Each structure stands twice: as C-alpha cells, then as structure tokens.
Amino acid sequence: MSTPIYHPQGHKPTAKGQELIANSQQLKANSQKPIANSQDLKAKLYPQRPTGKWHSRRVAFSLAVLGILFATPFIKIDGQPILLLNVLERKFIIFGLFIGPQDYWLFGVIMLTFMVMVVLFTVVFGRLWCGWACPQTVFMEMVFRKIEYVIEGDAGKQKLLDKAPWTAGKILKKGLKYTVFLTVSFLIANLLLSYMVGVDELARIVREPLEDRIPLFSGIVAFTAIFYFNFAWLREKACTVVCPYGRLQSVLIDRNTITVAYDHERGETRGKLHKNEVRTNGDCIDCFQCVAVCPTGIDIRNGNQMECVNCTACIDACDAIMEKIDFKKGLIRYTSENDIEQKSSRSFGPRVWGYAAVLLLLCGGLVGMIATRSDTQTSFLRTPGSRYMENNDNTISNLYTFKIFNKTNRKITPTIRLNAPAGTLLFAGSPDLTMQPAGMAEGTIFVTIPKNRLPNRKTVIKLSVYQGNTLLEDFETTFMAPQD
C-alpha cells in the first residue's frame, strides 16, 4: 500500500473510508469516555487492547527490560552481585561498586547525579521513561493487562463481564485472573527481595527450615500483598495519584520538550466524517479512539496532561484511523509544542544547557571520588589521658587506639606500617585484624620513635595500611615528645 497523502481541508473522503463513515457514531458510543476526574479512586478504566507499530516496539523494549530485571540479580562480579540495595544492613552495590556505612556521602552523590539526569531527560523527552521503561508501566501494561485481555477479553467484554451476575463462568474467569495475578505478584516480590538481600540469601528460604527464615518469608508475603493490591486494584492510579513524577514534569517541560501530542493546528476544528461531504473541518473526525486505548483515561486532544505517561497507544489508534480514511498519519505523534504551532526546528533552551552542565560536573566529580576512594578508612588517635613514655634506649613511645573500617564487600587482613619518621610498631595484646565485608578491626598500639628523630614537641607521623603488598590507605597523626 502506498503511503497516504495528506489532504487539505475541502477534500472528499475516498472509498477506503466508507466503512468508517458508516460506523463513526458506533465508534464513539463504544469508546472510553474521559472520566470526570482521573484521580477518582473508584473509577475503573477499560482501555482497549492496543495494536500498531509503536505498540510492537514497546513490546520488544519491555521484553528486554523484563529480561534485564530478572537476569541482573544473578550477574556477579568476583562472587558479588552487580546490583544490591540492602537497605536493612546499609550495604549497596551499584554496578560492582560497594558502598557501605562509611560511604553514605558517595551514595548521596550518586542519587543526586541520578536525579539531575532524570530532570535533564524530562526537560528534553518529557515522560518517556514512564511509558517505556518504568517497572510499574512495564508490568502493568505488558504483563497484567495482557493476562487480563487473554482471560476476560477486550474492553467491551470486560465491561460486560463486570456487569454480569455471578455465574460459574464469571467465577471461573475472575478466579483464574486473580490467581494468576497473585502468582505474578509473588514472583515480583521475590525479584524485589533478590535486589535487597541477593539471590543466595533468598534461596535459603527454600533450602532451610521456614522457622529459621521468618523475617525473609514475611517480607515476601508483605511485598506479594503490596504488588497484588497495586496491579489488581490501584493500577494506573499508581501513576496518576501516587507517583510524584507526573506532577514534577509539569514544572520541567517547556515548549521544546518532545512529548506525545495532538496536532491541534491540523486537527481542529473537530467534526464527524460524513459520506460524500466536502470537508471543511480539521482532520480529527472525533472518533474517540485515542481515548478508548488510553490506559489512564485522558483525552490527549485536550493538551499536555499530568496523567499522560507517553505510552504511544493513542498514536497507534489515531494512525490506524487516518490510514482507513486515507488521511496523513501523525495527527498524534512525538513532537513539541513549538513544532506544532511554529513548525520550527527543535532547539534547546538555557535550562537544558544548565542542567547538562550541572550533570557533567557531578559526573566528573563522581568519577574522581570513585577513582580516589580507598578500600579502608582508619581512625588512628592517641589514647585519651595517656602521655608519652621515655624509654631507656633513648626512644619515645606513644599509645594509640585504632579502628580500621573495611569499605569493600570482601574479607581483608590488613597490616599497619610506619612510613616516617623511622620507628617501630608494637600491638598491645594480639588483635585479630581480619575484617569481614563491611566489617571493622580495632585495638591499641605503641608507636616508638628514636628521640633524635623528634625535633619538636609535636611531630606529624605518616602511616599506611596494606593488604599484603597492596597499598590500601595512607594517613597521618601527631606524635608527642618532650621538649628539649
């Protein structure tokens, strides 16, 4: 089929559009009308099953997202998961970078960098993340909604089923749907916990007695209930009511932001398509198909709205209608307000460049912090209340207490070395310096230095922490000596 050519106002519909002309009133009657208040928690939406080019792309992309989500917990580097968000034990691993309790500042910088990146992305592309990559949308539209279509049918059949009396057939369909919903919610709960505690810890609930894993099992039950409530009842309201991102985008987007938008310059004024008419209205035939497929129940023709998640369902629905009546596609498309009204090329304003500059600085600073970050953090202080000791061999000793924090997710057995001035170290007792992942070693130690190497009452001494022959950290402290 050749690409339809856009007809200016004043054209007659071709034969290809006769079926749509005959059924245009029925299309509107069967479509989903926009609800009076999209935040009405009691209103249930029945979006029609989406089809089309953009939907096929979203399906392929969503499959990739789901594959990444379920595969990531099993990917390990040096025996450690590539991504771990253990909030309870305050341990995080982000793409192989371990962040323990001593590095919360680093975690804060990473989160700040991520937020600026989200802001910059929103200014340029609007709510594209929500429609394509957000786990809420991916699971809702590409998993739970698909299950619903298979079991209960399209929007019309779902409405009839909900209004029908409780028969054996209805009980069977509803029971099957909610059983599958509960099973998928259980899988998602396990997926979430695998990111929080790791797949190895999660597997122990299967291998070990349940009474030994009550907290973990309780977490699975709680998250299963939360996800079941979310996807079986809350659904699109999680995006339109709960999630703050939709409200945030209203202060971020501008006239150059790329969003899913209705071309009002071409579509208005709206009017039904009638047989053999000479059309003087715009290209929008008021068929309401863009509303019927919208998963949040809005009318995209009313302009940019907080509830729009840029899912592209309305683009496919409108393009299908335009193709049937031999109008040019793209009445609803990815575009900007300036492109619609001024036909101007896309340009970035000062806000975009400002956010980009801030993001570049944060990324540069983050890379520098990670590159200079040591594997240990040592606190090495003179013991409170102690004084220097003068020895018979003309040396001076100071007593110190030390704590060494392991900032990695592997076991470390460090050694402490005195670099300058030359001297000796003597541990009080026999401390065990072996540190578990994110663990700590502590003890007391005598530092002894020849008196002739201490010209001042206070001398800065330099020490290092080694793992074998690998330098982990350098640090300094003060050494007290008698004043000649």
Sequence and secondary structure as in RCSB ss.txt:
>XXXX:A:sequence
MSTPIYHPQGHKPTAKGQELIANSQQLKANSQKPIANSQDLKAKLYPQRPTGKWHSRRVAFSLAVLGILFATPFI
KIDGQPILLLNVLERKFIIFGLFIGPQDYWLFGVIMLTFMVMVVLFTVVFGRLWCGWACPQTVFMEMVFRKIEYV
IEGDAGKQKLLDKAPWTAGKILKKGLKYTVFLTVSFLIANLLLSYMVGVDELARIVREPLEDRIPLFSGIVAFTA
IFYFNFAWLREKACTVVCPYGRLQSVLIDRNTITVAYDHERGETRGKLHKNEVRTNGDCIDCFQCVAVCPTGIDI
RNGNQMECVNCTACIDACDAIMEKIDFKKGLIRYTSENDIEQKSSRSFGPRVWGYAAVLLLLCGGLVGMIATRSD
TQTSFLRTPGSRYMENNDNTISNLYTFKIFNKTNRKITPTIRLNAPAGTLLFAGSPDLTMQPAGMAEGTIFVTIP
KNRLPNRKTVIKLSVYQGNTLLEDFETTFMAPQD
>XXXX:A:secstr
        TT    GGGHHHHHHHHHHHHHS    S TT TT         SHHHHHHHHHHHHHHHHHHHGGG 
EETTEESEEEETTTTEEEETTEEE GGGHHHHHHHHHHHHHHHHHHHHHHTTHHHHHT HHHHHIIIIIHHHHHH
HH SHHHHHHHHHS   HHHHHHHHHHHHHHHHHHHHHHHHHHHHHH HHHHHHHHHS GGGGHHHHHHHHHHHH
HHHHIIIIITTHIIIII SHHHHHTTT  TT  EEEE HHHH S     TT    S S     HHHHT TT   G
GG   TT     HHHHHHHHHHHHTT  S SEEEE HHHHHH       HHHHHHHHHHHHHHHHHHHHHHH  S
EEEEEEE TT   EE TTSEEEEEEEEEEEE SSS B  EEEEEES  EEEESS     B TT EEEEEEEEEEE
GGG  SSEEEEEEEEEETTEEEEEEEEEEE    
